[in-house]
Amino acid sequence: MKALFLKYKSVVKFIVTFLTVYFVLTLAYKFYLDASDGSKYYPDYFTNLVAKQCETLLHATGYDAQVLPHPDEPSMKLIINNKFVATVVEGCNSISVIILFISFIVAFAGKFKTTLLYIVSGSVLIYVVNLIRIVILSIGLYNYPWRREILHTVIFPLIIYGMVFLLWMFWVNRFSKQEKANA
């Protein structure tokens, strides 16, 4: 058993680090959500911010957009040209995806400064692409409501998770090259 553990030490270290970081960040995020009372920024600060930023981006693309608190659920209603097209829920704010991204990068950490810079820049990129994704999805739902299922459940998750996967692969290849250079 010890020989097996030593043989796969790096794999075990990766899994334990990934799960630990993921658990700690997810727990912190849950505490944040539990502490959000939704009075000023409904339903929580980040979801509200994403909805408002999407509204601004939709205005910039020429659409008359409006976001309003949803009366029946903890979300923001996204309205384009007086047509209710989508709700922005907590899962749309990209925080869970960023937590997953950070957990993987920390588990494959390189030099501290490089890792931190990559985490910050990757998280910002994920956040921005998520905003653009929601805006394009909303425009798609406005213009092609009969394509709702494929847009929401296939194409747009593929964009955000595909980008995260590419960021991971870029990091792993970069990290592997650093390790080879140091060997």
C-alpha positions in Angstrom: 0.0 0.0 0.0 2.8 2.4 0.9 4.6 1.7 -2.4 1.4 2.4 -4.3 0.9 5.6 -2.4 4.5 6.7 -3.1 4.0 5.8 -6.8 0.9 8.0 -7.1 1.9 10.6 -4.6 1.5 13.5 -7.0 -2.0 12.3 -8.1 -3.1 11.9 -4.4 -1.6 15.4 -3.6 -3.5 16.9 -6.6 -6.8 15.3 -5.6 -6.5 16.2 -1.9 -5.5 19.8 -2.7 -8.2 20.2 -5.3 -10.9 18.9 -2.9 -9.7 20.9 0.0 -9.6 24.2 -1.9 -12.9 23.4 -3.5 -14.5 22.6 -0.2 -13.1 25.7 1.6 -14.1 28.1 -1.2 -17.6 26.5 -1.6 -18.2 26.7 2.1 -17.1 30.3 2.2 -19.4 31.1 -0.7 -22.3 29.3 1.1 -21.6 31.5 4.2 -21.6 34.5 1.9 -25.0 33.5 0.4 -26.5 32.7 3.8 -25.3 36.1 5.1 -26.8 38.0 2.0 -30.1 39.3 3.2 -31.0 40.6 -0.2 -32.3 43.9 1.1 -30.0 46.3 -0.8 -28.6 44.0 -3.5 -31.3 41.4 -4.3 -30.9 38.4 -4.3 -27.2 38.8 -3.4 -24.5 41.3 -4.3 -22.8 39.3 -7.1 -26.0 38.1 -8.8 -27.3 41.6 -8.7 -24.1 43.0 -10.1 -24.1 40.5 -13.0 -27.7 41.4 -13.8 -27.0 45.1 -13.8 -23.8 44.7 -15.9 -25.7 42.6 -18.4 -28.4 45.4 -18.5 -25.6 47.9 -19.3 -24.1 45.7 -22.0 -27.5 45.2 -23.6 -28.1 48.9 -23.7 -24.7 49.3 -25.3 -25.8 46.8 -28.1 -28.9 48.9 -28.8 -31.5 47.0 -26.8 -33.9 48.5 -24.3 -33.1 46.4 -21.3 -34.2 46.4 -17.8 -33.6 44.2 -14.8 -36.0 43.9 -11.9 -36.1 41.8 -8.7 -38.2 38.7 -9.4 -41.2 38.7 -7.0 -41.5 34.9 -6.7 -37.9 33.7 -6.6 -34.5 34.9 -5.6 -33.4 36.2 -9.0 -33.4 39.2 -11.3 -35.8 39.3 -14.2 -34.1 40.4 -17.5 -36.5 42.2 -19.8 -35.6 43.3 -23.4 -37.9 45.7 -25.2 -40.6 45.1 -22.6 -40.4 41.3 -23.1 -39.4 39.1 -20.2 -36.7 36.8 -21.6 -34.7 35.4 -18.7 -34.0 35.3 -15.0 -30.5 35.8 -13.6 -30.2 33.4 -10.7 -27.3 32.9 -8.3 -25.9 30.1 -10.6 -25.5 32.7 -13.4 -23.0 34.9 -11.5 -20.0 32.7 -12.4 -18.8 32.4 -8.8 -19.2 28.6 -8.7 -17.3 28.2 -12.0 -14.5 30.5 -10.7 -14.3 28.4 -7.5 -13.9 25.3 -9.7 -11.2 27.1 -11.8 -9.3 28.3 -8.7 -9.4 24.8 -7.1 -7.8 23.2 -10.2 -5.1 25.9 -10.5 -4.1 25.8 -6.9 -3.9 22.0 -7.1 -1.5 22.4 -10.0 0.2 25.4 -8.5 3.5 26.7 -9.8 5.4 29.7 -8.5 3.3 31.7 -6.1 3.3 35.0 -8.0 2.6 33.2 -11.3 -0.2 31.1 -9.8 -1.8 34.2 -8.2 -1.6 36.2 -11.3 -3.1 33.4 -13.4 -5.9 32.9 -10.8 -6.8 36.6 -10.9 -6.6 37.1 -14.6 -8.4 33.8 -15.3 -11.2 34.6 -12.8 -11.6 38.1 -14.5 -11.7 36.5 -17.9 -14.3 33.9 -16.8 -16.4 36.7 -15.2 -16.3 38.8 -18.4 -17.0 35.9 -20.7 -19.9 34.9 -18.5 -21.4 38.4 -18.8 -21.0 38.3 -22.6 -22.5 34.8 -22.6 -25.6 36.0 -20.6 -26.0 39.0 -22.9 -25.8 36.9 -26.1 -28.1 34.3 -24.5 -30.6 37.0 -23.7 -30.5 38.4 -27.2 -30.9 34.8 -28.5 -33.9 34.2 -26.2 -35.4 37.5 -27.3 -35.1 36.8 -31.0 -35.4 33.0 -31.0 -37.4 31.9 -28.0 -38.2 28.5 -29.6 -34.4 27.7 -29.4 -34.4 28.3 -25.6 -33.5 24.7 -24.6 -30.5 24.3 -26.9 -29.3 27.8 -26.2 -29.5 27.5 -22.4 -28.6 23.9 -21.8 -26.1 23.1 -24.6 -24.5 26.0 -26.4 -23.9 28.5 -23.6 -22.7 26.1 -20.9 -20.3 24.7 -23.6 -18.9 28.2 -24.0 -18.2 28.9 -20.3 -17.0 25.3 -19.4 -15.1 25.0 -22.7 -13.2 28.2 -21.9 -12.4 27.0 -18.3 -11.1 23.7 -19.8 -8.9 25.7 -22.2 -7.6 27.8 -19.4 -6.8 24.6 -17.4 -5.0 23.1 -20.3 -3.0 26.2 -20.9 -2.0 26.2 -17.2 -1.1 22.6 -17.2 1.0 22.9 -20.3 2.7 26.0 -19.0 3.3 24.4 -15.6 4.6 21.2 -17.1 7.0 23.2 -19.2 8.2 25.0 -16.1 8.8 21.7 -14.4 10.7 20.3 -17.3 12.8 23.4 -17.5 13.6 23.1 -13.7 14.4 19.4 -14.0 
